[in-house]
């Protein structure tokens, strides 16, 4: 079965694909971006680059976010550097590595943090407890930066952040390392306890209750795959 998307939905898709590519580059170069934060934090067109991070905990009946969109590059890095007690830990070589994205469950309190070491480039996911503490801290930092962003847009309505590639170029990242990875369009399907979960490659999810037939969608963009 195929469905025709409206131009608006297609525009939305393109933006999602673009932001997903940006975010993949962010994941790849997180250690460099953290290491050189002082070099780019002062430029709003770098600081307010928007990432598409998947920070929502989606369950049947509710969605909880450890942090709210928009996710500005500068905010995430600033938050980790400002609160190392919550957002850093040692890499295997004993350096201080910092979190660059997070997820987890408010129910169990478990938090998964992707960590990158600015010294050796180590990059891995770690598990911690303390979802609520981290969520509170993150959201406070986000609120500060969102105020700054709003003031910026007010004084300069044409303000736009640059492409993450331009920031990485300014940090002397070689051009071959900026090639955008191909977007995987695969939809992942899983089942548990009478629910069917489908996840699209952009972080959207569709949940179907097989008993009632009720379908709940969250940022779902997989309709014409
Ligand atoms: Zn290290």
Boltz pocket constraint, residues with backbone or C-beta under 6 A from the ligand:
constraints:
  - pocket:
      binder: B
      contacts: [[A, 91], [A, 92], [A, 93], [A, 94], [A, 95], [A, 96], [A, 117], [A, 118], [A, 119], [A, 120], [A, 121], [A, 122]]
      max_distance: 6.0
